[in-house]
Amino acid sequence: MSEVEVRWLSIKEICAHLGVSNDTVYKWIDKHGMPAHRLGRLWKFKREDVDSWVKGWRGSSADTNR
């Protein structure tokens, strides 16, 4: 059985993946429980965890870059 390496994404990469700003991601982490891991001053994300969270989240469409 081969193991697949899971790469952790930076804040810049997850913002590009989701098409939102840094401020939006930080707000989602703080107020909506977006899955993220803090390593010192850095935030890291697993793409699969974030994608699952987005699919299951029922936030309003107005709650993005504002």
mmCIF file as Biopython writes it, N, C-alpha, C and O atoms, coordinates in Angstrom:
data_model
#
loop_
_atom_site.group_PDB
_atom_site.id
_atom_site.type_symbol
_atom_site.label_atom_id
_atom_site.label_alt_id
_atom_site.label_comp_id
_atom_site.label_asym_id
_atom_site.label_entity_id
_atom_site.label_seq_id
_atom_site.pdbx_PDB_ins_code
_atom_site.Cartn_x
_atom_site.Cartn_y
_atom_site.Cartn_z
_atom_site.occupancy
_atom_site.B_iso_or_equiv
_atom_site.auth_seq_id
_atom_site.auth_asym_id
_atom_site.pdbx_PDB_model_num
ATOM 1   N N  . MET A ? 1  ? 0.842   -1.176 0.000  1.0 0.0 1  A 1 
ATOM 2   C CA . MET A ? 1  ? 0.000   0.000  0.000  1.0 0.0 1  A 1 
ATOM 3   C C  . MET A ? 1  ? 0.888   1.240  0.000  1.0 0.0 1  A 1 
ATOM 4   O O  . MET A ? 1  ? 1.787   1.356  0.833  1.0 0.0 1  A 1 
ATOM 5   N N  . SER A ? 2  ? 0.650   2.151  -0.908 1.0 0.0 2  A 1 
ATOM 6   C CA . SER A ? 2  ? 1.463   3.364  -0.958 1.0 0.0 2  A 1 
ATOM 7   C C  . SER A ? 2  ? 0.801   4.475  -0.151 1.0 0.0 2  A 1 
ATOM 8   O O  . SER A ? 2  ? -0.423  4.601  -0.122 1.0 0.0 2  A 1 
ATOM 9   N N  . GLU A ? 3  ? 1.630   5.268  0.496  1.0 0.0 3  A 1 
ATOM 10  C CA . GLU A ? 3  ? 1.125   6.384  1.276  1.0 0.0 3  A 1 
ATOM 11  C C  . GLU A ? 3  ? 1.156   7.639  0.421  1.0 0.0 3  A 1 
ATOM 12  O O  . GLU A ? 3  ? 2.127   7.903  -0.289 1.0 0.0 3  A 1 
ATOM 13  N N  . VAL A ? 4  ? 0.096   8.395  0.498  1.0 0.0 4  A 1 
ATOM 14  C CA . VAL A ? 4  ? 0.022   9.660  -0.220 1.0 0.0 4  A 1 
ATOM 15  C C  . VAL A ? 4  ? 0.407   10.770 0.751  1.0 0.0 4  A 1 
ATOM 16  O O  . VAL A ? 4  ? -0.160  10.886 1.838  1.0 0.0 4  A 1 
ATOM 17  N N  . GLU A ? 5  ? 1.363   11.570 0.349  1.0 0.0 5  A 1 
ATOM 18  C CA . GLU A ? 5  ? 1.801   12.680 1.200  1.0 0.0 5  A 1 
ATOM 19  C C  . GLU A ? 5  ? 0.786   13.814 1.123  1.0 0.0 5  A 1 
ATOM 20  O O  . GLU A ? 5  ? 0.450   14.284 0.037  1.0 0.0 5  A 1 
ATOM 21  N N  . VAL A ? 6  ? 0.304   14.246 2.277  1.0 0.0 6  A 1 
ATOM 22  C CA . VAL A ? 6  ? -0.640  15.357 2.347  1.0 0.0 6  A 1 
ATOM 23  C C  . VAL A ? 6  ? 0.151   16.626 2.590  1.0 0.0 6  A 1 
ATOM 24  O O  . VAL A ? 6  ? 0.868   16.746 3.584  1.0 0.0 6  A 1 
ATOM 25  N N  . ARG A ? 7  ? 0.017   17.561 1.682  1.0 0.0 7  A 1 
ATOM 26  C CA . ARG A ? 7  ? 0.745   18.822 1.777  1.0 0.0 7  A 1 
ATOM 27  C C  . ARG A ? 7  ? -0.105  19.854 2.487  1.0 0.0 7  A 1 
ATOM 28  O O  . ARG A ? 7  ? -1.283  20.026 2.175  1.0 0.0 7  A 1 
ATOM 29  N N  . TRP A ? 8  ? 0.494   20.533 3.437  1.0 0.0 8  A 1 
ATOM 30  C CA . TRP A ? 8  ? -0.173  21.607 4.155  1.0 0.0 8  A 1 
ATOM 31  C C  . TRP A ? 8  ? -0.081  22.881 3.333  1.0 0.0 8  A 1 
ATOM 32  O O  . TRP A ? 8  ? 0.973   23.190 2.776  1.0 0.0 8  A 1 
ATOM 33  N N  . LEU A ? 9  ? -1.185  23.624 3.254  1.0 0.0 9  A 1 
ATOM 34  C CA . LEU A ? 9  ? -1.217  24.857 2.484  1.0 0.0 9  A 1 
ATOM 35  C C  . LEU A ? 9  ? -1.037  26.072 3.391  1.0 0.0 9  A 1 
ATOM 36  O O  . LEU A ? 9  ? -1.459  26.064 4.547  1.0 0.0 9  A 1 
ATOM 37  N N  . SER A ? 10 ? -0.416  27.098 2.861  1.0 0.0 10 A 1 
ATOM 38  C CA . SER A ? 10 ? -0.241  28.363 3.585  1.0 0.0 10 A 1 
ATOM 39  C C  . SER A ? 10 ? -1.513  29.201 3.463  1.0 0.0 10 A 1 
ATOM 40  O O  . SER A ? 10 ? -2.429  28.846 2.721  1.0 0.0 10 A 1 
ATOM 41  N N  . ILE A ? 11 ? -1.563  30.303 4.190  1.0 0.0 11 A 1 
ATOM 42  C CA . ILE A ? 11 ? -2.702  31.211 4.103  1.0 0.0 11 A 1 
ATOM 43  C C  . ILE A ? 11 ? -2.856  31.741 2.673  1.0 0.0 11 A 1 
ATOM 44  O O  . ILE A ? 11 ? -3.973  31.845 2.167  1.0 0.0 11 A 1 
ATOM 45  N N  . LYS A ? 12 ? -1.755  32.070 2.035  1.0 0.0 12 A 1 
ATOM 46  C CA . LYS A ? 12 ? -1.795  32.577 0.657  1.0 0.0 12 A 1 
ATOM 47  C C  . LYS A ? 12 ? -2.369  31.528 -0.301 1.0 0.0 12 A 1 
ATOM 48  O O  . LYS A ? 12 ? -3.181  31.844 -1.171 1.0 0.0 12 A 1 
ATOM 49  N N  . GLU A ? 13 ? -1.936  30.286 -0.129 1.0 0.0 13 A 1 
ATOM 50  C CA . GLU A ? 13 ? -2.413  29.207 -1.011 1.0 0.0 13 A 1 
ATOM 51  C C  . GLU A ? 13 ? -3.888  28.897 -0.791 1.0 0.0 13 A 1 
ATOM 52  O O  . GLU A ? 13 ? -4.620  28.665 -1.753 1.0 0.0 13 A 1 
ATOM 53  N N  . ILE A ? 14 ? -4.335  28.892 0.474  1.0 0.0 14 A 1 
ATOM 54  C CA . ILE A ? 14 ? -5.747  28.571 0.730  1.0 0.0 14 A 1 
ATOM 55  C C  . ILE A ? 14 ? -6.643  29.709 0.260  1.0 0.0 14 A 1 
ATOM 56  O O  . ILE A ? 14 ? -7.763  29.469 -0.192 1.0 0.0 14 A 1 
ATOM 57  N N  . CYS A ? 15 ? -6.162  30.947 0.361  1.0 0.0 15 A 1 
ATOM 58  C CA . CYS A ? 15 ? -6.923  32.089 -0.165 1.0 0.0 15 A 1 
ATOM 59  C C  . CYS A ? 15 ? -7.091  31.979 -1.674 1.0 0.0 15 A 1 
ATOM 60  O O  . CYS A ? 15 ? -8.179  32.211 -2.202 1.0 0.0 15 A 1 
ATOM 61  N N  . ALA A ? 16 ? -6.020  31.627 -2.362 1.0 0.0 16 A 1 
ATOM 62  C CA . ALA A ? 16 ? -6.083  31.460 -3.820 1.0 0.0 16 A 1 
ATOM 63  C C  . ALA A ? 16 ? -7.012  30.308 -4.186 1.0 0.0 16 A 1 
ATOM 64  O O  . ALA A ? 16 ? -7.779  30.407 -5.143 1.0 0.0 16 A 1 
ATOM 65  N N  . HIS A ? 17 ? -6.945  29.231 -3.436 1.0 0.0 17 A 1 
ATOM 66  C CA . HIS A ? 17 ? -7.795  28.055 -3.685 1.0 0.0 17 A 1 
ATOM 67  C C  . HIS A ? 17 ? -9.272  28.412 -3.540 1.0 0.0 17 A 1 
ATOM 68  O O  . HIS A ? 17 ? -10.101 27.975 -4.338 1.0 0.0 17 A 1 
ATOM 69  N N  . LEU A ? 18 ? -9.602  29.211 -2.515 1.0 0.0 18 A 1 
ATOM 70  C CA . LEU A ? 18 ? -10.999 29.556 -2.242 1.0 0.0 18 A 1 
ATOM 71  C C  . LEU A ? 18 ? -11.454 30.828 -2.951 1.0 0.0 18 A 1 
ATOM 72  O O  . LEU A ? 18 ? -12.654 31.076 -3.074 1.0 0.0 18 A 1 
ATOM 73  N N  . GLY A ? 19 ? -10.502 31.630 -3.416 1.0 0.0 19 A 1 
ATOM 74  C CA . GLY A ? 19 ? -10.849 32.873 -4.093 1.0 0.0 19 A 1 
ATOM 75  C C  . GLY A ? 19 ? -11.344 33.954 -3.142 1.0 0.0 19 A 1 
ATOM 76  O O  . GLY A ? 19 ? -12.232 34.734 -3.485 1.0 0.0 19 A 1 
ATOM 77  N N  . VAL A ? 20 ? -10.762 33.995 -1.940 1.0 0.0 20 A 1 
ATOM 78  C CA . VAL A ? 20 ? -11.145 34.993 -0.940 1.0 0.0 20 A 1 
ATOM 79  C C  . VAL A ? 20 ? -9.888  35.665 -0.394 1.0 0.0 20 A 1 
ATOM 80  O O  . VAL A ? 20 ? -8.770  35.244 -0.689 1.0 0.0 20 A 1 
ATOM 81  N N  . SER A ? 21 ? -10.083 36.717 0.408  1.0 0.0 21 A 1 
ATOM 82  C CA . SER A ? 21 ? -8.959  37.454 0.973  1.0 0.0 21 A 1 
ATOM 83  C C  . SER A ? 21 ? -8.453  36.817 2.268  1.0 0.0 21 A 1 
ATOM 84  O O  . SER A ? 21 ? -9.114  35.962 2.858  1.0 0.0 21 A 1 
ATOM 85  N N  . ASN A ? 22 ? -7.268  37.253 2.693  1.0 0.0 22 A 1 
ATOM 86  C CA . ASN A ? 22 ? -6.710  36.809 3.978  1.0 0.0 22 A 1 
ATOM 87  C C  . ASN A ? 22 ? -7.671  37.130 5.118  1.0 0.0 22 A 1 
ATOM 88  O O  . ASN A ? 22 ? -7.912  36.296 5.990  1.0 0.0 22 A 1 
ATOM 89  N N  . ASP A ? 23 ? -8.219  38.349 5.103  1.0 0.0 23 A 1 
ATOM 90  C CA . ASP A ? 23 ? -9.130  38.768 6.171  1.0 0.0 23 A 1 
ATOM 91  C C  . ASP A ? 23 ? -10.334 37.839 6.274  1.0 0.0 23 A 1 
ATOM 92  O O  . ASP A ? 23 ? -10.778 37.514 7.376  1.0 0.0 23 A 1 
ATOM 93  N N  . THR A ? 24 ? -10.859 37.416 5.139  1.0 0.0 24 A 1 
ATOM 94  C CA . THR A ? 24 ? -12.004 36.505 5.141  1.0 0.0 24 A 1 
ATOM 95  C C  . THR A ? 24 ? -11.627 35.173 5.780  1.0 0.0 24 A 1 
ATOM 96  O O  . THR A ? 24 ? -12.377 34.645 6.600  1.0 0.0 24 A 1 
ATOM 97  N N  . VAL A ? 25 ? -10.483 34.635 5.413  1.0 0.0 25 A 1 
ATOM 98  C CA . VAL A ? 25 ? -10.049 33.351 5.991  1.0 0.0 25 A 1 
ATOM 99  C C  . VAL A ? 25 ? -9.843  33.486 7.490  1.0 0.0 25 A 1 
ATOM 100 O O  . VAL A ? 25 ? -10.283 32.617 8.243  1.0 0.0 25 A 1 
ATOM 101 N N  . TYR A ? 26 ? -9.190  34.546 7.946  1.0 0.0 26 A 1 
ATOM 102 C CA . TYR A ? 26 ? -8.992  34.744 9.385  1.0 0.0 26 A 1 
ATOM 103 C C  . TYR A ? 26 ? -10.331 34.852 10.117 1.0 0.0 26 A 1 
ATOM 104 O O  . TYR A ? 26 ? -10.487 34.328 11.220 1.0 0.0 26 A 1 
ATOM 105 N N  . LYS A ? 27 ? -11.295 35.537 9.496  1.0 0.0 27 A 1 
ATOM 106 C CA . LYS A ? 27 ? -12.627 35.663 10.102 1.0 0.0 27 A 1 
ATOM 107 C C  . LYS A ? 27 ? -13.315 34.300 10.172 1.0 0.0 27 A 1 
ATOM 108 O O  . LYS A ? 27 ? -13.930 33.966 11.184 1.0 0.0 27 A 1 
ATOM 109 N N  . TRP A ? 28 ? -13.212 33.516 9.101  1.0 0.0 28 A 1 
ATOM 110 C CA . TRP A ? 28 ? -13.824 32.188 9.091  1.0 0.0 28 A 1 
ATOM 111 C C  . TRP A ? 28 ? -13.206 31.285 10.161 1.0 0.0 28 A 1 
ATOM 112 O O  . TRP A ? 28 ? -13.917 30.505 10.795 1.0 0.0 28 A 1 
ATOM 113 N N  . ILE A ? 29 ? -11.896 31.385 10.366 1.0 0.0 29 A 1 
ATOM 114 C CA . ILE A ? 29 ? -11.236 30.596 11.413 1.0 0.0 29 A 1 
ATOM 115 C C  . ILE A ? 29 ? -11.799 30.992 12.775 1.0 0.0 29 A 1 
ATOM 116 O O  . ILE A ? 29 ? -12.166 30.136 13.580 1.0 0.0 29 A 1 
ATOM 117 N N  . ASP A ? 30 ? -11.861 32.298 13.020 1.0 0.0 30 A 1 
ATOM 118 C CA . ASP A ? 30 ? -12.265 32.818 14.327 1.0 0.0 30 A 1 
ATOM 119 C C  . ASP A ? 30 ? -13.751 32.637 14.618 1.0 0.0 30 A 1 
ATOM 120 O O  . ASP A ? 30 ? -14.122 32.225 15.717 1.0 0.0 30 A 1 
ATOM 121 N N  . LYS A ? 31 ? -14.596 32.940 13.649 1.0 0.0 31 A 1 
ATOM 122 C CA . LYS A ? 31 ? -16.036 32.988 13.913 1.0 0.0 31 A 1 
ATOM 123 C C  . LYS A ? 31 ? -16.816 31.783 13.415 1.0 0.0 31 A 1 
ATOM 124 O O  . LYS A ? 31 ? -17.933 31.547 13.876 1.0 0.0 31 A 1 
ATOM 125 N N  . HIS A ? 32 ? -16.265 31.023 12.499 1.0 0.0 32 A 1 
ATOM 126 C CA . HIS A ? 32 ? -17.045 29.941 11.884 1.0 0.0 32 A 1 
ATOM 127 C C  . HIS A ? 32 ? -16.382 28.566 11.970 1.0 0.0 32 A 1 
ATOM 128 O O  . HIS A ? 32 ? -16.884 27.598 11.398 1.0 0.0 32 A 1 
ATOM 129 N N  . GLY A ? 33 ? -15.261 28.477 12.680 1.0 0.0 33 A 1 
ATOM 130 C CA . GLY A ? 33 ? -14.645 27.174 12.906 1.0 0.0 33 A 1 
ATOM 131 C C  . GLY A ? 33 ? -13.993 26.534 11.697 1.0 0.0 33 A 1 
ATOM 132 O O  . GLY A ? 33 ? -13.940 25.309 11.588 1.0 0.0 33 A 1 
ATOM 133 N N  . MET A ? 34 ? -13.499 27.354 10.793 1.0 0.0 34 A 1 
ATOM 134 C CA . MET A ? 34 ? -12.788 26.804 9.628  1.0 0.0 34 A 1 
ATOM 135 C C  . MET A ? 34 ? -11.602 25.978 10.117 1.0 0.0 34 A 1 
ATOM 136 O O  . MET A ? 34 ? -10.854 26.436 10.981 1.0 0.0 34 A 1 
ATOM 137 N N  . PRO A ? 35 ? -11.413 24.763 9.578  1.0 0.0 35 A 1 
ATOM 138 C CA . PRO A ? 35 ? -10.308 23.919 10.040 1.0 0.0 35 A 1 
ATOM 139 C C  . PRO A ? 35 ? -8.953  24.484 9.652  1.0 0.0 35 A 1 
ATOM 140 O O  . PRO A ? 35 ? -8.657  24.674 8.473  1.0 0.0 35 A 1 
ATOM 141 N N  . ALA A ? 36 ? -8.136  24.750 10.662 1.0 0.0 36 A 1 
ATOM 142 C CA . ALA A ? 36 ? -6.804  25.323 10.456 1.0 0.0 36 A 1 
ATOM 143 C C  . ALA A ? 36 ? -5.936  24.954 11.641 1.0 0.0 36 A 1 
ATOM 144 O O  . ALA A ? 36 ? -6.440  24.676 12.729 1.0 0.0 36 A 1 
ATOM 145 N N  . HIS A ? 37 ? -4.642  24.952 11.429 1.0 0.0 37 A 1 
ATOM 146 C CA . HIS A ? 37 ? -3.685  24.625 12.485 1.0 0.0 37 A 1 
ATOM 147 C C  . HIS A ? 37 ? -2.667  25.748 12.568 1.0 0.0 37 A 1 
ATOM 148 O O  . HIS A ? 37 ? -2.107  26.179 11.559 1.0 0.0 37 A 1 
ATOM 149 N N  . ARG A ? 38 ? -2.438  26.211 13.782 1.0 0.0 38 A 1 
ATOM 150 C CA . ARG A ? 38 ? -1.491  27.302 13.978 1.0 0.0 38 A 1 
ATOM 151 C C  . ARG A ? 38 ? -0.151  26.735 14.417 1.0 0.0 38 A 1 
ATOM 152 O O  . ARG A ? 38 ? -0.066  25.963 15.372 1.0 0.0 38 A 1 
ATOM 153 N N  . LEU A ? 39 ? 0.887   27.130 13.706 1.0 0.0 39 A 1 
ATOM 154 C CA . LEU A ? 39 ? 2.256   26.731 14.021 1.0 0.0 39 A 1 
ATOM 155 C C  . LEU A ? 39 ? 3.046   28.006 14.294 1.0 0.0 39 A 1 
ATOM 156 O O  . LEU A ? 39 ? 3.566   28.631 13.369 1.0 0.0 39 A 1 
ATOM 157 N N  . GLY A ? 40 ? 3.133   28.387 15.558 1.0 0.0 40 A 1 
ATOM 158 C CA . GLY A ? 40 ? 3.759   29.667 15.881 1.0 0.0 40 A 1 
ATOM 159 C C  . GLY A ? 40 ? 2.893   30.789 15.351 1.0 0.0 40 A 1 
ATOM 160 O O  . GLY A ? 40 ? 1.733   30.925 15.740 1.0 0.0 40 A 1 
ATOM 161 N N  . ARG A ? 41 ? 3.457   31.597 14.459 1.0 0.0 41 A 1 
ATOM 162 C CA . ARG A ? 41 ? 2.697   32.698 13.848 1.0 0.0 41 A 1 
ATOM 163 C C  . ARG A ? 41 ? 2.013   32.288 12.554 1.0 0.0 41 A 1 
ATOM 164 O O  . ARG A ? 41 ? 1.219   33.058 12.013 1.0 0.0 41 A 1 
ATOM 165 N N  . LEU A ? 42 ? 2.296   31.109 12.050 1.0 0.0 42 A 1 
ATOM 166 C CA . LEU A ? 42 ? 1.774   30.675 10.756 1.0 0.0 42 A 1 
ATOM 167 C C  . LEU A ? 42 ? 0.514   29.838 10.905 1.0 0.0 42 A 1 
ATOM 168 O O  . LEU A ? 42 ? 0.375   29.076 11.861 1.0 0.0 42 A 1 
ATOM 169 N N  . TRP A ? 43 ? -0.401  29.982 9.959  1.0 0.0 43 A 1 
ATOM 170 C CA . TRP A ? 43 ? -1.567  29.124 9.860  1.0 0.0 43 A 1 
ATOM 171 C C  . TRP A ? 43 ? -1.344  28.163 8.702  1.0 0.0 43 A 1 
ATOM 172 O O  . TRP A ? 43 ? -0.852  28.559 7.645  1.0 0.0 43 A 1 
ATOM 173 N N  . LYS A ? 44 ? -1.708  26.898 8.901  1.0 0.0 44 A 1 
ATOM 174 C CA . LYS A ? 44 ? -1.587  25.874 7.861  1.0 0.0 44 A 1 
ATOM 175 C C  . LYS A ? 44 ? -2.924  25.175 7.698  1.0 0.0 44 A 1 
ATOM 176 O O  . LYS A ? 44 ? -3.698  25.060 8.649  1.0 0.0 44 A 1 
ATOM 177 N N  . PHE A ? 45 ? -3.187  24.711 6.491  1.0 0.0 45 A 1 
ATOM 178 C CA . PHE A ? 45 ? -4.479  24.146 6.139  1.0 0.0 45 A 1 
ATOM 179 C C  . PHE A ? 45 ? -4.304  22.876 5.320  1.0 0.0 45 A 1 
ATOM 180 O O  . PHE A ? 45 ? -3.391  22.779 4.500  1.0 0.0 45 A 1 
ATOM 181 N N  . LYS A ? 46 ? -5.182  21.901 5.544  1.0 0.0 46 A 1 
ATOM 182 C CA . LYS A ? 46 ? -5.266  20.728 4.677  1.0 0.0 46 A 1 
ATOM 183 C C  . LYS A ? 46 ? -6.402  20.997 3.702  1.0 0.0 46 A 1 
ATOM 184 O O  . LYS A ? 46 ? -7.535  21.258 4.106  1.0 0.0 46 A 1 
ATOM 185 N N  . ARG A ? 47 ? -6.088  20.930 2.427  1.0 0.0 47 A 1 
ATOM 186 C CA . ARG A ? 47 ? -7.076  21.242 1.385  1.0 0.0 47 A 1 
ATOM 187 C C  . ARG A ? 47 ? -8.339  20.390 1.542  1.0 0.0 47 A 1 
ATOM 188 O O  . ARG A ? 47 ? -9.450  20.902 1.405  1.0 0.0 47 A 1 
ATOM 189 N N  . GLU A ? 48 ? -8.177  19.107 1.827  1.0 0.0 48 A 1 
ATOM 190 C CA . GLU A ? 48 ? -9.326  18.206 1.946  1.0 0.0 48 A 1 
ATOM 191 C C  . GLU A ? 48 ? -10.232 18.617 3.101  1.0 0.0 48 A 1 
ATOM 192 O O  . GLU A ? 48 ? -11.456 18.582 2.973  1.0 0.0 48 A 1 
ATOM 193 N N  . ASP A ? 49 ? -9.631  19.010 4.240  1.0 0.0 49 A 1 
ATOM 194 C CA . ASP A ? 49 ? -10.415 19.440 5.401  1.0 0.0 49 A 1 
ATOM 195 C C  . ASP A ? 49 ? -11.198 20.711 5.089  1.0 0.0 49 A 1 
ATOM 196 O O  . ASP A ? 49 ? -12.375 20.829 5.430  1.0 0.0 49 A 1 
ATOM 197 N N  . VAL A ? 50 ? -10.533 21.654 4.441  1.0 0.0 50 A 1 
ATOM 198 C CA . VAL A ? 50 ? -11.183 22.927 4.110  1.0 0.0 50 A 1 
ATOM 199 C C  . VAL A ? 50 ? -12.291 22.700 3.084  1.0 0.0 50 A 1 
ATOM 200 O O  . VAL A ? 50 ? -13.372 23.274 3.211  1.0 0.0 50 A 1 
ATOM 201 N N  . ASP A ? 51 ? -12.039 21.877 2.075  1.0 0.0 51 A 1 
ATOM 202 C CA . ASP A ? 51 ? -13.063 21.602 1.068  1.0 0.0 51 A 1 
ATOM 203 C C  . ASP A ? 51 ? -14.291 20.953 1.706  1.0 0.0 51 A 1 
ATOM 204 O O  . ASP A ? 51 ? -15.420 21.304 1.365  1.0 0.0 51 A 1 
ATOM 205 N N  . SER A ? 52 ? -14.083 20.020 2.618  1.0 0.0 52 A 1 
ATOM 206 C CA . SER A ? 52 ? -15.209 19.379 3.315  1.0 0.0 52 A 1 
ATOM 207 C C  . SER A ? 52 ? -15.973 20.390 4.157  1.0 0.0 52 A 1 
ATOM 208 O O  . SER A ? 52 ? -17.203 20.369 4.198  1.0 0.0 52 A 1 
ATOM 209 N N  . TRP A ? 53 ? -15.244 21.275 4.828  1.0 0.0 53 A 1 
ATOM 210 C CA . TRP A ? 53 ? -15.862 22.308 5.653  1.0 0.0 53 A 1 
ATOM 211 C C  . TRP A ? 53 ? -16.716 23.242 4.790  1.0 0.0 53 A 1 
ATOM 212 O O  . TRP A ? 53 ? -17.839 23.582 5.161  1.0 0.0 53 A 1 
ATOM 213 N N  . VAL A ? 54 ? -16.181 23.649 3.648  1.0 0.0 54 A 1 
ATOM 214 C CA . VAL A ? 54 ? -16.914 24.548 2.752  1.0 0.0 54 A 1 
ATOM 215 C C  . VAL A ? 54 ? -18.198 23.875 2.266  1.0 0.0 54 A 1 
ATOM 216 O O  . VAL A ? 54 ? -19.253 24.508 2.232  1.0 0.0 54 A 1 
ATOM 217 N N  . LYS A ? 55 ? -18.116 22.619 1.896  1.0 0.0 55 A 1 
ATOM 218 C CA . LYS A ? 55 ? -19.296 21.895 1.399  1.0 0.0 55 A 1 
ATOM 219 C C  . LYS A ? 55 ? -20.367 21.757 2.470  1.0 0.0 55 A 1 
ATOM 220 O O  . LYS A ? 55 ? -21.557 21.748 2.153  1.0 0.0 55 A 1 
ATOM 221 N N  . GLY A ? 56 ? -19.971 21.652 3.726  1.0 0.0 56 A 1 
ATOM 222 C CA . GLY A ? 56 ? -20.926 21.467 4.807  1.0 0.0 56 A 1 
ATOM 223 C C  . GLY A ? 56 ? -21.366 22.736 5.493  1.0 0.0 56 A 1 
ATOM 224 O O  . GLY A ? 56 ? -22.283 22.710 6.313  1.0 0.0 56 A 1 
ATOM 225 N N  . TRP A ? 57 ? -20.723 23.857 5.172  1.0 0.0 57 A 1 
ATOM 226 C CA . TRP A ? 57 ? -21.010 25.113 5.856  1.0 0.0 57 A 1 
ATOM 227 C C  . TRP A ? 57 ? -22.203 25.797 5.229  1.0 0.0 57 A 1 
ATOM 228 O O  . TRP A ? 57 ? -22.352 25.798 4.007  1.0 0.0 57 A 1 
ATOM 229 N N  . ARG A ? 58 ? -23.055 26.378 6.055  1.0 0.0 58 A 1 
ATOM 230 C CA . ARG A ? 58 ? -24.262 27.054 5.572  1.0 0.0 58 A 1 
ATOM 231 C C  . ARG A ? 58 ? -24.206 28.540 5.867  1.0 0.0 58 A 1 
ATOM 232 O O  . ARG A ? 58 ? -25.176 29.104 6.373  1.0 0.0 58 A 1 
ATOM 233 N N  . GLY A ? 59 ? -23.083 29.188 5.560  1.0 0.0 59 A 1 
ATOM 234 C CA . GLY A ? 59 ? -22.963 30.637 5.763  1.0 0.0 59 A 1 
ATOM 235 C C  . GLY A ? 59 ? -23.684 31.374 4.676  1.0 0.0 59 A 1 
ATOM 236 O O  . GLY A ? 59 ? -24.010 30.798 3.637  1.0 0.0 59 A 1 
ATOM 237 N N  . SER A ? 60 ? -23.939 32.650 4.902  1.0 0.0 60 A 1 
ATOM 238 C CA . SER A ? 60 ? -24.621 33.443 3.885  1.0 0.0 60 A 1 
ATOM 239 C C  . SER A ? 60 ? -23.627 33.849 2.807  1.0 0.0 60 A 1 
ATOM 240 O O  . SER A ? 60 ? -22.434 33.981 3.082  1.0 0.0 60 A 1 
ATOM 241 N N  . SER A ? 61 ? -24.095 34.045 1.605  1.0 0.0 61 A 1 
ATOM 242 C CA . SER A ? 61 ? -23.222 34.449 0.501  1.0 0.0 61 A 1 
ATOM 243 C C  . SER A ? 61 ? -22.679 35.858 0.722  1.0 0.0 61 A 1 
ATOM 244 O O  . SER A ? 61 ? -21.665 36.227 0.128  1.0 0.0 61 A 1 
ATOM 245 N N  . ALA A ? 62 ? -23.333 36.642 1.560  1.0 0.0 62 A 1 
ATOM 246 C CA . ALA A ? 62 ? -22.856 37.992 1.854  1.0 0.0 62 A 1 
ATOM 247 C C  . ALA A ? 62 ? -21.695 37.983 2.838  1.0 0.0 62 A 1 
ATOM 248 O O  . ALA A ? 62 ? -21.114 39.033 3.110  1.0 0.0 62 A 1 
ATOM 249 N N  . ASP A ? 63 ? -21.344 36.808 3.383  1.0 0.0 63 A 1 
ATOM 250 C CA . ASP A ? 63 ? -20.334 36.698 4.426  1.0 0.0 63 A 1 
ATOM 251 C C  . ASP A ? 63 ? -18.981 36.302 3.849  1.0 0.0 63 A 1 
ATOM 252 O O  . ASP A ? 63 ? -18.345 35.377 4.354  1.0 0.0 63 A 1 
ATOM 253 N N  . THR A ? 64 ? -18.535 36.977 2.813  1.0 0.0 64 A 1 
ATOM 254 C CA . THR A ? 64 ? -17.246 36.631 2.233  1.0 0.0 64 A 1 
ATOM 255 C C  . THR A ? 64 ? -16.241 37.734 2.501  1.0 0.0 64 A 1 
ATOM 256 O O  . THR A ? 64 ? -15.569 37.696 3.532  1.0 0.0 64 A 1 
ATOM 257 N N  . ASN A ? 65 ? -16.111 38.682 1.651  1.0 0.0 65 A 1 
ATOM 258 C CA . ASN A ? 65 ? -15.063 39.699 1.789  1.0 0.0 65 A 1 
ATOM 259 C C  . ASN A ? 65 ? -15.492 40.936 2.571  1.0 0.0 65 A 1 
ATOM 260 O O  . ASN A ? 65 ? -14.822 41.966 2.491  1.0 0.0 65 A 1 
ATOM 261 N N  . ARG A ? 66 ? -16.538 40.869 3.291  1.0 0.0 66 A 1 
ATOM 262 C CA . ARG A ? 66 ? -17.001 42.040 4.046  1.0 0.0 66 A 1 
ATOM 263 C C  . ARG A ? 66 ? -16.651 41.948 5.483  1.0 0.0 66 A 1 
ATOM 264 O O  . ARG A ? 66 ? -16.969 42.853 6.255  1.0 0.0 66 A 1 
#
